[in-house]
Amino acid sequence: MEYLKGENRFYVLDGDKEIGQITYSLDGEDTWVIDHTGVNPDYRGLGIAETLVKLVVDQAISEDKKIVPLCSYAAKLFSRKPEYQKIEKK
């Protein structure tokens, strides 16, 4: 599997097949809104969605951005991970 960055998204390929993605939109100059995380049902349970969220979080940290985890999966992860809460825009 290969994780790649696109425009306002990260996605994962298995060979040439896209099997998951996370998308975010911009809210002003300093905030990203995670609005969707999805993984092909055949690949669920492998930690792909959690890795996608981590990629966005790591990128946001490197660019000094805040995140609004609008997507229910991202919101759940943010509620469980104190290190993510540090960049969450309240």
Rosetta blueprint (number, residue, H / E / L):
1 M L
2 E E
3 Y E
4 L E
5 K E
6 G E
7 E L
8 N L
9 R E
10 F E
11 Y E
12 V E
13 L E
14 D E
15 G L
16 D L
17 K E
18 E E
19 I E
20 G E
21 Q E
22 I E
23 T E
24 Y E
25 S E
26 L E
27 D L
28 G L
29 E L
30 D L
31 T E
32 W E
33 V E
34 I E
35 D E
36 H E
37 T E
38 G E
39 V E
40 N L
41 P H
42 D H
43 Y H
44 R L
45 G L
46 L L
47 G L
48 I H
49 A H
50 E H
51 T H
52 L H
53 V H
54 K H
55 L H
56 V H
57 V H
58 D H
59 Q H
60 A H
61 I H
62 S H
63 E L
64 D L
65 K L
66 K E
67 I E
68 V E
69 P E
70 L L
71 C L
72 S H
73 Y H
74 A H
75 A H
76 K H
77 L H
78 F H
79 S H
80 R H
81 K L
82 P H
83 E H
84 Y H
85 Q H
86 K L
87 I L
88 E E
89 K L
90 K L
